[in-house]
Amino acid sequence: MYKIWKGADPQLVLHGLFFALGVLSILLHMFAFSAVGYPASTKAKYNAAATATP
């Protein structure tokens, strides 16, 4: 395994790693927002609170 990384530029490897982590983070957020129905659920919650009479 070491022979694979022996000639690699460390800064380039870190850039690639952080780019992959960023893409993974975006994909996880997209999944989470769609799982909870983010825009519709939030609008429904605040619209119900705004139209409720005390």
C-alpha positions as CSV (number, residue, x, y, z in Angstrom):
1,M,0.0,0.0,0.0
2,Y,2.8,2.4,0.8
3,K,4.2,2.1,-2.7
4,I,1.0,3.5,-4.1
5,W,1.4,6.7,-2.1
6,K,5.2,6.9,-2.2
7,G,5.3,9.3,-5.2
8,A,2.0,11.1,-4.6
9,D,1.9,14.8,-3.8
10,P,0.6,15.1,-0.2
11,Q,-1.2,18.3,-0.9
12,L,-3.0,16.9,-3.9
13,V,-4.0,13.8,-1.9
14,L,-5.5,16.0,0.8
15,H,-7.3,18.1,-1.7
16,G,-8.8,15.0,-3.2
17,L,-9.7,13.6,0.2
18,F,-11.5,16.8,1.3
19,F,-13.2,17.1,-2.1
20,A,-14.6,13.6,-1.6
21,L,-15.7,14.4,1.9
22,G,-17.5,17.5,0.7
23,V,-19.3,15.6,-2.0
24,L,-20.3,12.9,0.5
25,S,-21.6,15.7,2.9
26,I,-23.7,17.2,0.1
27,L,-25.2,13.8,-0.8
28,L,-26.0,13.1,2.8
29,H,-27.7,16.4,3.3
30,M,-29.7,16.0,0.1
31,F,-30.9,12.6,1.4
32,A,-31.7,13.9,4.8
33,F,-33.7,16.9,3.4
34,S,-35.7,14.7,1.1
35,A,-36.3,12.1,3.9
36,V,-37.9,14.7,6.2
37,G,-39.5,16.7,3.4
38,Y,-37.6,19.8,4.4
39,P,-39.2,22.8,2.6
40,A,-42.8,21.6,2.8
41,S,-42.6,20.5,6.5
42,T,-41.1,23.7,7.6
43,K,-43.6,25.9,5.7
44,A,-46.5,23.8,7.0
45,K,-45.2,24.2,10.6
46,Y,-44.8,27.9,10.5
47,N,-48.0,28.6,8.5
48,A,-50.0,26.6,11.0
49,A,-48.5,28.6,13.8
50,A,-49.1,32.0,12.1
51,T,-52.8,31.2,11.3
52,A,-53.6,29.8,14.7
53,T,-55.8,32.1,16.9
54,P,-55.0,32.4,20.6
